[in-house]
């Protein structure tokens, strides 16, 4: 029994060390306003891991029927959204979730559009760092700067 107890303490120590080595910061969290008929909207941000161990974004929690991680693939000039189970955030690097690439999808708007000037409170869930709160600012879409469509 003492051996099992010591093994449990060792595992707890490893988990604590790994969590301490992951240092996540978030910048430029935003979502674009949507039309009243839109069923989904995209969220974008930059995630920096200043820690010494890799981490992984495994989920985003927010008050929507579904929130998923997606990436965009282009085939014959047609954008297609692909669901991602997770997004790796390597130690010492910044990963950008941006239009035309990886992003957060807030799904099931059902007549409740994302409106410029409002915010979305969410929680990013990481394997090592745990829960990281974030506020997405809803901004006007710059049609000239982004070719990303949210037609799912």
Long-range contacts (C-beta under 8 A, 24 or more apart in sequence): 18-53, 18-128, 19-128, 19-129, 19-130, 21-51, 21-52, 21-53, 21-91, 21-128, 22-49, 22-51, 22-53, 22-55, 22-91, 22-126, 22-128, 22-129, 23-49, 23-50, 23-51, 23-129, 24-48, 24-49, 24-50, 24-51, 24-55, 24-89, 24-124, 24-126, 24-129, 24-132, 25-50, 26-124, 26-132, 26-134, 29-134, 29-135, 29-136, 29-137, 30-136, 30-137, 30-138, 30-139, 31-104, 31-106, 31-114, 31-120, 31-136, 31-137, 31-138, 31-139, 32-99, 32-114, 32-138, 32-139, 32-140, 32-141, 32-146, 33-113, 33-114, 33-115, 33-116, 33-138, 33-139, 33-140, 33-141, 34-109, 34-113, 34-114, 34-150, 35-113, 36-111, 36-113, 37-111, 38-109, 38-113, 38-114, 38-150, 39-107, 39-108, 39-109, 39-110, 39-152, 40-105, 40-106, 40-107, 40-108, 40-109, 40-150, 40-152, 41-105, 41-106, 41-109, 41-113, 41-114, 41-150, 42-99, 42-103, 42-104, 42-105, 42-106, 42-148, 42-150, 43-97, 43-103, 43-104, 43-105, 43-106, 43-120, 43-122, 43-136, 44-96, 44-97, 44-98, 44-99, 44-103, 44-104, 45-96, 45-97, 45-104, 45-134, 45-136, 46-94, 46-95, 46-96, 46-97, 47-87, 47-89, 47-94, 47-95, 47-97, 47-124, 48-93, 48-94, 48-95, 49-89, 49-90, 49-91, 49-92, 49-93, 49-94, 49-95, 50-92, 51-91, 51-92, 51-128, 51-129, 52-91, 52-92, 53-91, 53-128, 54-88, 54-89, 54-90, 54-91, 54-128, 55-88, 55-89, 55-91, 55-126, 55-127, 55-128, 55-129, 56-86, 56-87, 56-88, 56-89, 56-126, 56-127, 56-128, 57-86, 57-87, 57-89, 57-124, 57-125, 57-126, 58-85, 58-86, 58-125, 58-126, 58-127, 59-124, 59-125, 60-104, 60-122, 60-123, 60-124, 60-125, 61-122, 61-123, 61-125, 62-106, 62-120, 62-121, 62-122, 62-123, 63-121, 64-106, 64-107, 64-108, 64-109, 65-107, 65-108, 65-110, 66-105, 66-107, 66-108, 67-104, 67-105, 67-106, 67-107, 67-122, 68-104, 68-105, 68-107, 69-102, 69-103, 69-104, 69-105, 70-102, 70-103, 70-104, 70-105, 71-101, 71-102, 71-103, 72-100, 72-101, 72-102, 72-103, 72-148, 79-147, 79-148, 79-149, 81-105, 81-152, 86-127, 89-126, 99-146, 99-147, 99-148, 100-146, 100-147, 100-148, 103-148, 104-136, 105-150, 105-152, 107-152, 114-138, 116-140
